Structure formats: structure tokens, C-alpha cells
Amino acid sequence: MFEYMGDRISKAIKNIRGMGSITEENISEAMREIRLALLEADVNYQVVKEFVASVKEKALGLDVGKSLKPDELFIKLVKDELVELLGSEYEPLKINKGTTILMLCGLQGSGKTTTAGKLANYLRKKHSKKPLLVACDVYRPAAIEQLMEIGKSLDIPVFTKGKIKPLDIINEALAYAKENNNDYIIIDTAGRLQIDEALMQELKDIEANVTIDETILVIDAMMGQDAINVIKGFNEALNLTGTILTKLDGNTKGGVALSVRHLTNIPIKFVGDSEKMDGLREFHPEAMAERILDMGDILGIAEKVEDIISEDDAKDQMLKMKKGKYDLEDFLTNLKQIKKLGPLENILKMLPGARKMGLNNISIDPKELLHVEAIVSSMTPYERKHPDILKASRKQRIAKGSGRSVEEVNRLLKQFEQMKTMMKNISQGNMKMPF
């Protein structure tokens, strides 16, 4: 997502490094590259035109002091303009003290039903809500069964009454929610292959007869600029409060994310970045702009990690690193936690300077992690805490127990010691991170 566009923009900015000032002449090539990068990423032409004009005007008005580098000022300006284009501030979901009702709508194939499950999972985990999924897609074959399967996998209740009128289903679902203390109602409505009158009338009827707190449009990011017309079509008929962009992990250029807010004034509230039920991320404009410019997505990493590692555990491990007491027992614990985060290369891509260091194209065989885990697991708890006692006979036993070679055991121990030294230096502020 955004890699090609981000690389082009970063390359454009690199061309003005070393220059003593920002002039129309030395930024003209950079602005041309940025314009082409945005257009090729499927950003709307009008949006590109306004963005480039605004950046150019502000850049030429910058007062470059002796202590400030032109390229640093310029990249900050580009980032600030990207943040503004993406919506400036994160807009959270509405969450009432009592019951909150959210309706999902969108075209068929946009990922509505899967998103309903992801939202329910997010609300339970992040906000301690007790969600209820309501199956109102009574037309698409197996839609109700799909939602029920998702609910079962998450252990979240799904209310269904079969193929009766959606409005009747919702009214009965609200009564059920009151009896069972469900405080966040997520309504999965029917999609169509195109915007049509029958679809809109059904959604209008729901909106007219039920107090809906959030009406969220689910959009397939791979639609490109067609997404703008879909949003405008739905917004003319309904009171949209936000959008969710799905499939941003797929082969999408991501340009729709840069066009949606500016052209429709409808905030992007979440993006779907994997098919898993935890693959839904809050849309923070600043974090997204930083990711485009290869400044990393530390907020995204933190969101992934906070579900796996508690704050107290993280502080405890940081203290151990600082004192040089981080051992293989801690390493084994972290290894098991890392496996829960998903593919490691996806985390590496989120680090600052990942593209510059080539981490965006790295491929890590999950078997390698299993081999490492097998070696460490074959050690006794005492050996993991005191790896210095691992001499030849112990290494042979560990190699045999893990099904690996003694050479691999030696390599792991050497790499662990190097990593431990590096982490101690970083935590004590004696070493800068390599980005």
C-alpha cells in the first residue's frame, strides 16, 4: 500500500538536498515528480492539482534559516499537506453511554459482512463493548450463514430472523439486545452490484424508522476513482457519518484514500489491512502520511503489539534490556508473541526508513522462526537464563532435541548476544537507530 507513490515522492524530495534555498527553479522537478506519483497512484486529478499548487505556494514562501535544511522543511510541508488531505484528525466511532446503533452499507463485494465482524471484534477488545451483529442481508445467498460463521468464530452473538423485512429484523434485534445487555448494535445490510433505487429505499426506511448513530459506507479500495461516485451516490440518499476502506493489503495503489475526504468531506474511520478478524485499523491521517513518506507507522506497530504484550510486560522487558539482563527465556516469550502478530515482514515494513533499508521487500520464511523456537525450547529453563554454561555436550543435546545442527545452535547464541548488546545500547541512549 502506497509504496510506489511514497518512493516516487521521497525520490523527488531527495533531488533538492544540499541546496541552499528553496526556489521555483529547484523545486519544479520535485513538484513534477510528486504530481506524476499521485496521478499514477490513482489520486483524483482535481485533488492532485490543488495539492501541488498548495505545496508549491507554501514552499516558495518558506523562510529557510541557517539551522534549517531546505529538504527537511520541504518534506515537513509535503507531510503536513498530506495530513490535511487525509482529513487532519482521526475521527473515532461514536460510542454512547447506553446503546449505540451502527449501520453498514455498500456495494456487493466490498467486504461489508467481514467488516461487520472486524468492527465487533474491535469494539469488544478496544472499548469493552458487548456487540450484537444483526443479519439484514436477506438477498445474497449464504450472507446470513457467513455472518453467523464469523460470529461463531469470534464468540459474538448474531441476530437473525431469516429472510423477512430488514426493518422488522432490526426492531426485533433491538428488543433482543435490551434483554441481553448488548450495547453496540452492528447492522449488516444488503449490497447490490450497483447503486439502485430499491437498495436505497430499503436503507432510507431503516434510517427513517430507527435512530442510527453511525451510518458507515464500506468501500473496496481497489475500485480506484469510481469509489468517489459510489460515496457521493450513497451520501445523497443517506446521512453517511464515515467510510471504511477495505482491501488496502491487496494490489491497490491507495489513491482513493487521498481523494475521499477532500472530495466528499466524509471521514475515513478505518482501513482493512488483512483478511483476519483483527485486520482493521483506525485511520490516523498523520500516521498514514508518515507511512507514505517512509517515516514509519509506529502507531500501527503499537496497535498490533498492545493486543499481545501488556504495558507492564513491555516496561519490565525494557528494564531488563537496559540492565543487560534480557535472557533467552525472555527471548522465547517474545518469539511466541511475535508469531501472534502475523507475518514478521509486515511489521518490518512499518519501521521508519523501511523502504530505504530494503525491508519492504524482505521475505522471512516462517519455518526459520520455528527452527529458532525449537532450539530455545530444547534448552532447560536454567540454560535459557544462563546461556554462558552452554558448552559442547549441552549444545549437542539441544541440537538433537530440536532436530537442528550444532552450527545452528552456535549461530543463534552468537546472534542473541549481538542483539542483546545492541538493545542495551539503544535503551541506554548510546546508539542511534539505523533510520
N, C-alpha and C positions, 0 to 999 in steps of 0.2 A: 504494500500500500504506500503510495506517494514516493517510492524510492527513485524512480526515473526523474520525476518532477523535481524532487529535492536535490538530486545530483546535479541537474542542469542549473538550478538556482545557485547552489554552492559554487559551481564552476564559474558562473557569471560574476559572482562577488569576488572570487579569488583573483580575477583579472585586474581589479583596482587596488590590490595590495601593493604597498610600497610607494603609492602616490602621495604627494604632499598635501593635496587638497581634492575636494570633490568639485568637478566642473562638468558642464554639459557634455563636453567632448569625451572625458574619460569614463563617464557612466553610460554613454549612449549604447555601446556594445553590450554592457551588462543588462541594460533595460531591454534590449532586443532579445537577448538570450532568455531573460525571465518571461517576456511576453510569449515567446515560442514554447517554452516549457509549460506554461499554463494552458495554452491553446491545445498542445499535444496531449495534455492530461485531461482534456475534455471539459475544461472550465468554460463557462458561457462567455461568448465574445464580448458582450457589453461589460461583464464583470472584469474581464482582463483589461479592457480599455480603461475603465475607471481606476483599477488598481495601479496600473503602470503610470497613469497620469498623476495620481496622488503621490506615489513613491518619488517620482521624478521631481515634482514641485517641492516636496518637503526636503529631498536630498540636496537640491540646489540652494535651499535656504538654511542649511545646517552651518553652524559656526564651529569650525574644527579648531580646537585649541591645541597647544603644543603637546599636551599629555594624552591627547586622544588620537587614535589612528582612524583614518577615513574609512577603511574597510570594516572596522568594528562598529563605527557609527552607522554605516550603511546597512550592515546585517541586522543591527538592532531595529533600524527603521523598517526594513522588509519584514522582520518578525512582528513588529507592532501592527503593521498594516494587515498581515495575515491573520493576526488575532482578531482584529476588528472585523475583517471579512467573515471569519468563522463565528462571530457572534459576541465577541468581547468577554462575556462572563458565562460560567457554567449555570445552566438553568435546571434546578432539580425538579423531580416529580413532586406534585402536590401530595402531601400526606396529612390528612385530617386527624384530629384527636380521636374522633369517632370512626365511622366507616367512610372509606374513600372508594369511589367507583371510577374505574378506568375502562375506556372502550378502545380496542384496537381495530383499525380499518386499513384497507389497502387492496391492491390488485391481487389476483390469484398468482401464487408462486413467489410472492415477496418474502415469505418466511414468517407470516403472522402467527401461525399456531406454535411454531418452535419458539418465537419471540415471547409469546404469552407465558410459556414455561420458564424461560430465562428470567423474565420480569418477576414472576412469582418467587423464583429461587433467590433473586437479588433482594427483593423486599423482605423475605424471611431472614436472610443472612445479615444484610446491612442495617435493616431498620426494625428487626424483631417483630415483623408483622405476621399475621395469620391469614395468608391469602386464600381465596377461593377462585378457581378457574371455572368460567361459565361457557359451555359449548353452544354457540349460536350459529355456527356454520352448518346449516341444515341442508346444504345443497351439494357441496363437494363430497364425492364418495370417500368414505373412510376418514373424513375430517374429525368427526366426533371420536372415533376409535383412536386416532392419532393423539388427540388431546388427552384422552383417558390414559393412554400408554405413557405419555410424558408425565402426567400427574402421578401415576403409579411409581415411576422411576424416581421421582422427587419426594414421594410420600406427601403430596399436596392434593387435597380433595378437588374433584371435578364435578360440577353440577350439570346434569344433562336430563332432558325430558324427551329425547328423540327428535323427530322431525316435525315439531309443531312451530307456531309462530315465534320468532325470536323474542318479541316483546313479552309474550306470555312466559317464556323460559326465564327471562330476566326477572320478572316480578316474583316468580316462584323462588328463584335463586336468592333474591334479597331476603325473603322470609326465612329461607334455609340458613343464610348467613347470620341472621339475627339470632336464631335459635342455637347456632353452633359457634357463636363468637368469632366469626370470620370478619376481619376488619379491613381487608383490601380486596375488592371485587374486580377481577380482570375478565372482561368480556371479549371472547374471540368471535368476531363477526365473519360473515361470508365475504369472500373476494370474488371478483369477476375477471375475465380476461381483458376487459376494457371498462372504462367508466360508462355506466349506463343508468338510465332513469330508474329502473326497478331497484338496482342496488342502492342508489342514493336515497330513494324514497324510504326504503327499509331503515336506513341509518338515520334519516331525518325523524322518522316516527319514534325511534328509540330516544333520540336526543330531546324530542318534544315531550315525551312522557316519563322520562327518568332523569333524575338530577345527576348528570355526568360531570365529574370533577376534572377528568383528563380525557381528551379525545386525541389519540396518538395515531399518526399515519405511519405505517411500516413501508419503507421504500427499499427496493433492491438497488444497491449502489451501482450494479453493473448495467443499469438502464442508461447511464450517462445523462445527457441533457434532456432526454424525454421525461426524466424524473420531475423536472420543473413544471411541465404541463400537467402531470398527474397531481402534484401538490396543489397547484392552482385550481384544478378541477374539483378536488375534494374540499378545498378551503372555501370555494364559492358556495358549496351546499352545506358545509358543516362548520362548527366552531373549533377548528383544529388548535390544539394547545402545544403541539410539538411533533417531531418526527423521530423515527429510529431508522438509521441506515444499516441494512444488513449486508452480509457477504463482502465486507471490506477485507476479508482474508483471501478472497478469490482473485481472479485475474482482472482486477478493476484498476482504473487509472486514478480514481479518487476525486476527480474534478467536481463531481456533484456536491461533495462536502463543502467546497469553496464557493459554490454558486447558490445553494439552497437558502441560507439565511439572508443573503444580500438581496436576492430577487423576490423572496416570498415573505420575509420577516417572520417566518415560522422557525423557532429554535430547534436545533438538533439536540435531543436529550440523551440519546445513547447510540452507540455503534456496536454492531455484532461482528466480532473478530474471530469466531471459531464456531463449529457446529455443536460443541459441548454446551451443557446447560449452565456452565459458568462463563460462557463466552459472550458476555455482554458488558460493555464498558461505558461508564459515564463519559459524556462528551465535554471535555475541558478544552476550550479554544486555545489557551496558551500552551498546554501540553501538546496539542495536535500540531500547532505551528512549530514548536521546538523539534518535534519528531520529523516534520517535513524538512527542516533545515539541518538535520543530523545533530541536533543538540541533545538527543536522547529523550526518553519518556520515563523519567524516574518515578513520576506519579503512577504511571501504568504498572511499573515493576512493583511499587509499594502496594497497589491494589491486589495484585496477584499474590504477593507474599503474605499480606495481612490475614488472608484466609487460612494460611498454612502455619505461619510462625507467630506466636503471641508476642506482644510488645516486651513482656518481661523476659521471655526466652532470648529475644534479639539483644536486649541490653546485657543479659548475662553472657552471651557469646561475645559481644563486643568487648566486655571487660576482660574476658579470658584472652582474646586476641591481643589486647593492649599489654597484658602481663606476660604474654608468651606461653600461656597455659592451655591453649587450644590443642586438644589431642585427637587421636583417631576415633575415639568414642563420639566426640562432638562431630567429627567429620562424617561418621556413619549416619548419625541422626540427620545432619544436613543433606546428605546424599539421598536419603529416603524422602525428605521434604521436597527436594528439587524434582524428584520423579513425579510428584503430585502437581507441579507447576505446568506440566506439559513439556513439549519438545524444548530442549535447552537452547537450540538455535533461535527460537522465538524470543527468548529472554535476552540473548546476546544482541539481537537486532535493536533492542530498546535502550542499549547503553549509549551515552554520549560519544560521538565520533565513531559509531559502529561501522558506517559505510566507509569512512576514511581508513579504518583499520582492516577493512575487508571482512568484518564479522557478519555482514548481511548475507554473504554468500557461503558461509561456512556450513558444513553438514556434519552432524555428530551422530554416529551410529549408536542407538540406544543400547546395543549389546556391550559397548565399551563400558558404559556406566554399570551394567550388570556384572561385568568382569571385575571392576573395581570393588563393587559392593561384596561380591563373593570372596575376594581376597581379605577385605577388612573383617567380614563376618566370620571368616575362618580363624581369626585370632581370638585369644581369650580376652575377657574384659580387662585383665591386668596388662596384657600385652598392648592393647589399644591405648591404655593410659600411660604406658612406659615403653614406647617403641624402641628405645635405645637398648633393650635387653634382647632384641631380635637378632640372634646370631644364626650361623649356618643351619644347625639342626632344626631350630624353630621355623626358619624360612622354608625349609624343605617340607615340614609338616603342613604349613599354611598353604604352600603351593599345591601339595597333594590334595588337601581338603577342599580347595577352591577349584581344582581342575585347571589351574594356570601354571605357568613356569616360574622357576625361582627368579629368572631375569625380570619377569613382570612384577614380582613382589619387590625386588630391589628398586626397580624404576619407580613404582608407586611410592615407596618410602622416601626416595630422593626428591620426587616432585612435591610430596607432602611437606617436607622440611623447607623447601624453597618457597612454597605457598605460605607456610606459617611465618617465615621471616618477612615476606612481602606484606602480609596482613598486619603484622605487628608494627612495621614501619609506617604503613598508611594510617593505622588507628592512632599512632603517636604523633602524626603530622610530620614525619621525617621524609616522606616520599610523596610526590605528586602522582595522581592517577594518570595513566597514559592517554589522556584525551583532553 
